[in-house]
Each structure stands twice: as structure tokens, then as C-alpha cells.
């Protein structure tokens, strides 16, 4: 079993709270595909303020979808 945790690091000029809100937006978008319960059960993330990172568990289909959506949104922002 492979572990696929995706870590996103943000520079000082990017408000970490905004990055987290973008992750929430990605989660809401994934709810359209997998339903609210599916997303809540199969998605997790960890925000490390001092290191300015957000780690997202992409080991499930739902988690991988959230990672893809989040990456797309962050690139556009």
C-alpha cells in the first residue's frame, strides 16, 4: 500500500488562512462528485502554521480528487 500525502508549502506573502479557505472550496467542489458524507469520511488534511504547509491525504479516490481540485485552484490564484 502506497502512502500519498501531498504537501503544499506557501511563501510568507501568501496568507495561510486564504490557502486553507481554498482547500475548503476544493472540498466543497468534491462534494458535488462524492457527496458530503463521502468527502467527510475519506478526506483529511493537516495545516502546519510554523512550517507554512498544508498536507492533504490523497490515498483515497476522494482525497486524490480534492488534491487535484486544490492544486488547480491554487495555480489559478
PyMOL commands that set and color helices and strands:
alter all, ss='L'
color gray80, all
select helices_A, chain A and resi 16-42+61-76
alter helices_A, ss='H'
color red, helices_A
select strands_A, chain A and resi 5-9+45-48+53-57
alter strands_A, ss='S'
color yellow, strands_A
deselect
rebuild
show_as cartoon
